[in-house]
Amino acid sequence: MSSSAKVLRGIQRLNRMGSPRPRRDAEEHRRARRNAWPTLSHEEAWKEWNGWFERQGWSPFPFQVEVWQAFEAGRSGLVAVPTGSGKTYAAVGGPLLSLIACPTAGHQPALTILYITPLKALARDIAQAIQRPLDELGWPIDVDLRTGDTTATARRKFKERLPHVLVTTPESLAILLSDPGWEDCMHGVQAIILDEWHELMGTKRGSLLELTLARFRAVAAGARVWALSATIANLEEAASVAVGSGRDPTIIRADIPRHIRIHCLLPESIQRCPWFGYSGLSLLPEVVKQIDPGQSTLLFTNTRSHAERWYQAILEAKPEWSNVMALHHGSLDQDERQRVEDGIKSGTLRLVVATSSLDLGVDFPPVQNVIQIGSAKSIARAVQRAGRAFHRPGEDTFVQLCPTNVMEILEASALRQGMQDGVLEERTPLNKPLDVLVQCLLNASFNEGFDPTDLSRDVRSAVSFRTVTDDEWSWALGFIRSGGALSSYPEFRKVEVLDGRYRFVSSEMARRHKMNIGTILSDSGVTVQVRGGARLGMIDETFVAKLRPGDVIQFGGRTVQFLQLRDMTAYVKPARQRSPVAAVWSGTILPLSVQLSFYLRREVDRLRQAVEGLDQQSPEIEALLPIAHLQSSRSRIPSAAQILIETCRTAEGHHLFVYTWEGWSVNEGLGHLAAYRLARLRPNTIAVSATNYGFELLSTEPLGSEREITQALTAFDGLENDIHASQNFPELARRAFREIARVAGLIYQGTPAARKTARHLQMSASLLFDVFREYEPSHPLLAQAFRDVNERQLQIDRLRGLMRRMGEQELLIVPIPRLTPFAFPLYVERIKSRLSTEKLEQRVARLQREVFR
């Protein structure tokens, strides 16, 4: 048939069919299938809701009913129950029942329930969980989500119409509040739900959300706030921060037993467990034995780099698993992450190697096995990850821990004890971070702007900002108008005052700020894309800068060859070369939490007692007994009321090993402090290295007497000045200022499609830091940078606590003839930075033979 005949035949067919029917989108189809809005009394709605639970084979938990009743009574509060116990239905049940029994006028969509989640990955699951009973009950309540992954078309729809239930993230909510007329669209909100509240509280994301909700509550005065958490200790404080000042929160707990059993994967010989590093790949055979492809398994690592390496290592060991295993972390493309999440739920993927991107309440009922590579470093994080398995109410969880080095075997035992005691870490809210306050003022400057008196009242209703002084408030208002010392530059004069209201000076200034709303520092990354193909994700900019064309890397579970870097995009092509270089992302070692550190010191004491035959042995302590006997014969094992310090002299110089078991950042801080104080007594060159378990000082000359060493470790006189002098404090503050400048809107990061490079951002922040130090040394944001270094990086309060404990306890200063098992990891930590991997492994193997012979 000729082309013209085909065209004619097509025209005739269209004429017979008539005009094409307009296509309906998915939501219109869903609405067409639904029944009309039912006329239900309150009692009838409750009966249908409970009937849905019965048809699932469930019975509402008492805590769920208590939350529904508390919502009806107009109360706000916090729900603290174990993970997988049904917090979502507890939170939304009351608002849904209220909505269906008291519909909006004309049944038109009006936002009634705002559900805020910290992770985009959670939003889709939550929306589906809420939609499920609504569809089965035929209740015509609209549920939708708005996150950073929402398409531009969908975002435009929200400007015209909002659903009854909106699932969103803190950043997307702040952006929604920049739209014109948001007050009219959202004044009818009755419920605000804060999911995984422990993940937000104590962070700048949480502080900004507090201020966003303070503005929101001023418009939606009838909104009740309910926070949800399974892993937070300071419940009263957490509840107070969530609901805001002036409200008496209700705390609802539930005694739902959900036991977590921990099994530590131990090698047949303790010598097979490495003494340094955090990858744990030496125990790959033991891990592979624990994976049954007939069961669904989540394998967690603490970093993206280790996730890449473990995925590749398992794939090489079991290539037949290639179709049923996948990789998931935050730097992968969103479509790939979604594919993996769907595969877990459907059961088509049986093994997923993941990072914290799957930590939180993503609902994966099929998961039967959780493996944690390395210590989680906090009890709450371990509980959260364990909760991914058998994510159902009341079901026990079994998690297997693979130690990445010898000392993490002891951490596994400490983790078990902490879990058995039901201990969790506290989350402390930040105290009025002024960079977040500045961003809040800018966020309120869209459209008609804000009245400073009204906004001041709203800001002070947020618990973290209730102590903002009049001077601090006046400074913040003046700063967004003039830029302070930067007033000569128009880009820092963002806001003007018209008729007593503060608003952006131009639409362009407003647009630039809207592109950078939020407190999450964007990764200094570049896009990874297959030339002529798919986008794979984001990779660290500093890692890419070291690559040369032709280098083969491992990314997203694929082996690819780097071609070129152009316009912040790294172009690659598939490669088959073995042993590729694993992608590396910048980051820091996870520190031990205060609570886990306490239990770790107790386990060290139990190790001492086991050597003396006084304590019942755990599997981990039994495995460590050969090392413990060697440590005891060459030195000492401290009790819980003692601090062990070892000294020795080698060809390298004079060594001092201090074992605090207090965490990496605190150990590093105390090590630099002691080195500074000892070097001040007499000229000396002292090197410092630290791990989570202690620190080493290496000097060319003797470090000092026992009395001088004790004073250097425990004296409080001049402490803060000594800490600052020992740490190059101004440079640390300069680095911290980048985050502050970004949050306060002093640095423009670019558009989502064209982000500025990390080098550009750091140079801009450094320049601003120098300007403020020279021309406005009392600048509040400058003071915040120094305060952030003290509180967040150096952890001065925790350091003081350690020094106080050392002053009260017995210091065991023990001379040793050669390295002990405790000293060996500290020694390796220092030398590994100056040796290649191959040379380091050879050196460590030789030293290990010497230490353990």
ABEGO torsion letter per residue (X at the ends): XBAAAAAAAAAAAAAAAEBBBBBBBAAAAAAAABBBBBBBBAAAAAAAAAAAAAAAGBBBBAAAAAAAAAAAAGBBEBBBBBBGAGAAAAAAAAAAAAAAABBBBGGBBBBABBBBBABAAAAAAAAAAAAAAAAAAGBBBBBBBBBAABBAAAAAAAAABBBABBBBBAAAAAAAAABBGAAAAAAABABBBBBGAAAABGBAAAAAAAAAAAAAAAABAABBBBBBBABBABAAAAAAAAAEBGBBBBBBBBBBBBBBBBBBBBBABAAABBABEAAGAAAAAAAAAABBAABBBBBBBABAAAAAAAAAAAAAABAAAAAABBBBBAABBAAAAAAAAAAAAAGABABBBBBAAAABABBBAABABBBBBEBAGBAAAAAAAAAABGBBBGBBBBBBBBBABAAAAAAAAAAAAAAAAGBBBBBBBBBGBAAAAAAAAAAAABEAEBBAAAAAAAAAABAAAAABBAAAAAAAAAAAAAGEAAAABAAABABBBBGGBBBBABAAAAAAAAAABEABBBBBBBBBBBBGBBBAEBBBAAAAAABBBGBBBBBGGBBBBBABBBGGBBBBBBBABBGBBBBBBBEBBBBBBAAAAAAAAAAAAAAAAAAAGABBBBAAAAAAAAAAAAAAAABBBBBAABBBBBBBBBAAEBBBBBBAGAEAAAAAAAAAAAAAAAAAABBBBBBBBBBAAEBBBBBABBAEBAAAAAAAAABABGAAAAAAAAAGAAAAAAAAAAAAAAAAGABBAEBAABBBBAAAAAAAAAAAAAAAAAABAABAAAAAAAAAAAAAAAGAAAAAAAAAAAAABBBBBBBBABBBAAAAAAAAAAAAAABBAAAAAAAAAAAAAAAAX
